[in-house]
Amino acid sequence: MGPGKIAFVRTVKVPLGNRSYNIVIGRGLLRGLGAACKKLGLGNRCAIISDRNVARHFGKLAQKSLQGAGFDAVLIVVPAGETAKSLKTVQSCYDRLAQHRLERKSFIVALGGGVVGDLAGFVAATYLRGIPFVQVPTTLLSQVDSSVGGKVGVNLKAGKNLVGAFYQPRLVLCDLDTLRTLPAREYRSGLAEVIKYGIIYDAALFKKLERDLPQLLKRNPKTLADVVARCCEIKAAVVGKDETDTGLRAILNFGHTIGHGLEAISGYGKYLHGEAIAIGQVAASELSARLTGLPAADVRRVRQLFRRAGLPVSVKLGPPALKRLLAAMKLDKKVSGGEIKFVLARKIGRVEHGRNVPMRLIRDVLQSAY
């Protein structure tokens, strides 16, 4: 495909009244970032927040596109990895924004994966009591999940995303070409969120993933465009009905209670997010088999698909680590009245949220070798 050509474009609308916005999915979109921002009627000054890895590949291209459209754009580069999602990094971003004299109509572009999106979105939500921001997710995980829906935030030592806000972007631009530079492990990690959408909402998508996984693993652009768009449609539908996570949106947390706990006790480094929630989703499927009647055949299909995607499906924890994991899960944002609330599946494509699960059962499932 020649430079400047745009292909496989899909547009998904997130329906939130006057805060509605479009997710645009396709190849070669990054070159048009400046023109897309111009259409939104934003202020003249902007800051691109990116991490070291992504900025190396796409920072100049994004800055050039914005400058070409007449914006005064500064590039702010933060460290790569989950540890950058901290109040310390937020403070350094604030200082750079003030130096560059961003105003209320100025805007932020989040250029990177989920960490950058969460961090930059939180900075946008709080700087000058909130300035507009645009998401340009560059990982599979952020394109299908974290860039959509307006959850932004940072971690504390005690747990993941404990400080944050609901703050919607003005636009999400998913350039599929950015996925080419992703290391294989990062790409596979994103597939964990893709598979999740099939389990919680769409049995036909799950079946498609079982069939088309080889194409997806090869990063086939047409397959990717279809799958990313479908995941975004599902998330948009859920967020449109429950923007601030008081009911239905909880289904998006399938596998995340255990997954986030694993990330917390391993210091946000040993497991990538998708790896941790793959383990969490297989464990949640086992719990579902015991509590909500998920058929054994469905549990096998779930485990098998994660395995084929090259993702871990279990974790070996000694008694001290298991104790730490259960304690970390009690700090999760989804805990209510001290009870850990789980999302459990009845069958592939249908789940229910807000289920109490006895601690002994969680311990059992995590300790059994499946």
N, C-alpha and C positions, 0 to 999 in steps of 0.2 A: 504493500500500500504506500503510495507516494506521500510526501510531506504535506501536511495541511488537509489531507483527505479525512473525512469523518464517516465512520461506518457503523452499522448495527445500532443506530440510535434508538433508545427507548426513553420515554418520559413517564414518570410516575408522580402523581400529585398527592401530597400529604394534606388531607382536608381538615384544617384547623381554623376555620373562619378567617378573620383578618390576619392570622399568622400562618395561613396556608403557604406552601412553597413547593417547588418542583425538584424532583430528583432526576437528573439527566444522566443516562448511561450510554456509553459508546466509546469508539476509538478516536484518538486524536483530539479530544476535547480540551486538553490543557492549553493548547495554542489560542483557544478562543475565550480563555478565562477573563481577560480584560473586557472584551466586548460583552460578555454575559453579565459582568458586574456593572458595566455602563447602563445596561437596560434596567437595572434595579434602582437607579437614581440615587446612588450612595455618594458620600462626600469624597473630596479629592484625595485625602490622605489615607493611606492604609498600611497595615503591617502584615507580612506573611510570617506565621509562626510555623517552623518546621524543625525536624531533628537532623542530627549530623548526617545520618545515612541518606535520608530522603532529599535533603537540601543539596547533597552532592550530585544527585541524579537530575532533580527537577526544579531546584530553587531558582536558578538563573532563568529557565524557561518561563516559570510563573511570573517572575519579576519583570521580565521583558514584555510579556503579554499585557501585564497591568500598565506598565509605563507606556507601551504603544497605544493604549487606550486613553492616555492622558492622566493616569493616576501617579501620585508621588508615593512610591512603594518602598518600604524598608524591609529587609529580610532579618528576622530574629531566629537564631539557631539555638536549640536547646539540646541537652544530651539525649542519646537514644535509649529507649528502654523504660520499663514500668517505673523505675525509681525517679524518673523526671516528673512524674505526676505528684508533685509535692508543693506545699505552700512556699517553700524556698524558691522553687523555679517560678512560681506565680509572681512572687515579689520581684524577681529579676526581670520578668516580662513587663510588669507595671512600670519599672524604672525606664526601660527602653521606649515604651509607648509615650511616657511623659517627655523623654528626650526628643522624640520625633514629633512631639506636639500634636498627638491625635486628639480630635474633638468629638463632640457627641455624634456628628454625622459621619465621622471617619469609620472605617471598618477593619475587621481582622479576617485574614484568610487562613484557615487551618489546613496546612498541606502536609499530610502524613497519615499514619495509621491511627488506631484507636486511642493511643496514649496522647498523641498530638491533638487529636480532635477533642478529647475530653478536657485537656489542659487549656487549649486555645479557646474553646467554648466557654470554660469557666472564667478565663481572663476577660473575654468579651462580655459575659453576663454581669461582671462586677466592676469593670473599669468605667469610671464616670457614671456609675449606676446602670451600666448596660449600653453597649454600642453594637451595631449589626455585625454579624459574621457569616462567612461562606465556608462550607465544608468542601474540601477537595481530598477525599479519602484515597490513599494509595496502596492499601492492602485489601485483600479479599474480605477479611474480617470486618474492617471498618466500612467497606462499601455496602455490605449486606446488613450490617447491624449498628455499630456504635455511632456512625455519622448521621443516622436517621432517628428522629424522635425527640431530640432536644434534651437528652440527659447529659449533663456536663459535670465534671467534678475532679477532685484529686483524692489521693489516699492519705491516711494517717498511719502511724506505726500500728495502731490497733486493728486496722482493717481497710478494705478496699472501698473507695468512693464514699467515704463517710462525710466528706464535705463537698457540697455541690449544689446544683440548681436545675430547674427545668427551664431551658432557654433555647428557643427554636432558631435554627439557621435561616437565612434568607434564600439560600439555594444550596443544593448538594450536586456536585459535578463529579461523576464517577468515570474517569478516563481509564478504560480497560488496558490501554497500553502501559500504564504505570505498573501493572501486575507482572510484567515481563521481568522486571529487575528484582522481584521478591525471591529471597532464598526459598528452596523447596520446603523447608520446615515451617517457615512463616506462612507460606501458601496453604499447606495442609492444615495448619492451625485454623485458618479461615473457614475451611470446609466443615469444621465442627459446628459453626453457627448456621451454615447452609443446611446441614443435615437436621439440625434442631427445628427449622421451619417445617420440614416434612413431618417430623414427629408430632409437633404441637398443633398443626393447622391443616396440612395438605398431604393426604395419603398419595395423591397422584404425583406430587413433587417427589416424595420419598421413592416411589417406584421409578420415576425418571432418573433420579440420582443412582439407583441401583443399576439401571441400564447404561447411563451415560457417564459413569464415573471415569472410565479410561479417557474419554474426551476431555473431561474437566481437569483431570490430572495433567493432561498435555496442554492445558490452558487454551483450548480451542476457542477462538473469539466469539463465534456464533453461539456455541453452547453456553459460554460464560455470560454473554449478553442476556440470553433467555433466563438463565438461572438467577443472575443478580437482579434482574428486573422483577422476577417472581418473588424473590425474598423481600425486596423493597415494597412490593405491593402488599404482601402479608403484614409487614411491619407497619406500613402506612395505615392499613385498615385497623389494626389493633390500637395504634397510637391515636388515630382519629376518634376512636370510641372511648379512650381512657388515657388522656394526655399525662395526667399526674400520678399514674400508678396506684390507683385506689382499688382497682378490681381486675378487669380482663387483662390489662397489660402485664400482670404478674405471670401470665403463661410464658412470656418471653424469658423468664428466669429458669426454665426447665434445665436441670443439671447444674445450675449456677450456685446453689447454696453450698453444696459440697465442693464444687470447683473453686469458688472464691476462697473458701476455707483452706483448700490445698495451696492456693497461691500465697495466702497470708502466712501460713506456717513454713513455707519454703522460701520466704523472703523475696517474693516477686522476681524470681530469677530462674529457678530450676525448671519450672513449667511455663510454657507460653500459655496465654489465656485459653486458646482453643484446645490445647492438650489437657489442661485441668478440667475444662467443662466437658470434654469427651469422656473422661473418667467419671465425672459427675452425672452425665446423662445415662451412661450404662448402669451406674449405681441406682439412679432414679427409676430406670426401667425395671431393675430387680425389685425395688421397693413397690413399684406399680403392680408387678406380678403378684405380690403378696397382699396388697391392700386394695387395689382397684380393678383387679381381674384382667390385667394386661396378659393376653395369651402368650404362652411360652414361645410359640413360633415367632411372635413379634419381637420378643426380647432377643431371640437369636438373630433376627434380621437387623435389629439395631446394632448389636455387638459386631456382627459381620461387616456392616457398612463402615463403621468406624475403623475396624481393622483394615479393610481394603483401602481406606483413605490414608492409611499409614499413621493412625492416631492411637495413643495408648487407651486401653479399656479397663485397666485395674491398677491398683497401687498397693505396694506392700508396706504396711506401717507397723512398727513395734508399738507396745503399749504406751510409752511416753508420747510418741508422735500422734497416736490415735486420740489420746487425751487432749493434746494441744489442738488437734483438728476440731474435735467436738466443741471445745471452748471457743475457738475462732468462729465456728458456725453460729454460736449463740450471740455473737456481736454483729452478725449480718443485719443489713437494713430491713430484711424481710421478716425479722423476728417480731412477734407481737405478744405482749404480756408474758415475755419470757419463753414463749413456745416458738419453736422453729416451724415455719409454714413451708410446705413443699408443694411443688407442681408435680402431679402424678398423671400417668397416661392410662386411659381405658382401652384404647387401641391406637395404632399408628394413625395420626391425623386428628385425634381427639384427646384433650387433656382436661384436668380440672385443677384449680388452684386453691390455696388456703387450707391444704390438708395437714393436720397434725400427724407427725410420725414419731412413735416412741423411740427414745434414744437407743434402747437395746436392739431395736430392729436396724437402725442406722449402723450400729457397731457390728451387728451380725453380717450385714451385706458387705461392709467394707473389709471385714476379716475373711469372708469366704473367698476361696480362690475360684473365680469364675472365668 
